[in-house]
Amino acid sequence: MTPDQIIGVDLSIAHTGIATSRCTWTADTTPADGDIVDRARIILAHIRDALAHTSQPQHIIAERHFTGGRGAPSDTLLLHGIIRWELQAEHIVWVTPATVKKYATGRGNAPKVAMIVAARERLGLDSLDDNEADAAWLRAIGCELAGHPLAAMPKVNRSALDVLEPLS
């Protein structure tokens, strides 16, 4: 498994972040009528486009929906369900938000700006929005799990991955 076989996906109803070995971007996923199924189709098209430019075999590292507090909004849960269903044949590793934050910053409750700063300082990525930073960190997690770390991470950060299986 090489780094160019791994993509990171930060699912969002309006702006999904996607990171590949070539680039990181935010996909505007807002259709004219705002229907969640149409949004899912747009997101899937962006993910499939990223996969088409990625070496085989492929792994997608995606952030799981937030399950804390009073529960995630129904549209977010529906979006995640559609994406999981459509991509079930792909190699997908679902990572909790706390795991991504701890790997990136050393803190499982880091704010969005800390994720962006860490991506700039550790991964050398500038001009990222929060969706892109999360996608970049998800991809970095996949690369670390595949034995090709993108950055030298402190032990406390790497300990966030102890709950995940290595990629093969």
ABEGO torsion letter per residue (X at the ends): XBAAABBBBBBBAABBBBBBAABBBBBBABBAAGBAAAAAAAAAAAAAAAAAABBOBBBBBBBBBBABEAEBBAAAAAAAAAAAAAAAABBBBBBBAAAAAAAAAGBAABBAAAAAAAAAAAAGBBGBBAAAAAAAAAAAAAAAAAGBBABBBBAAAAAAAAABBBBX
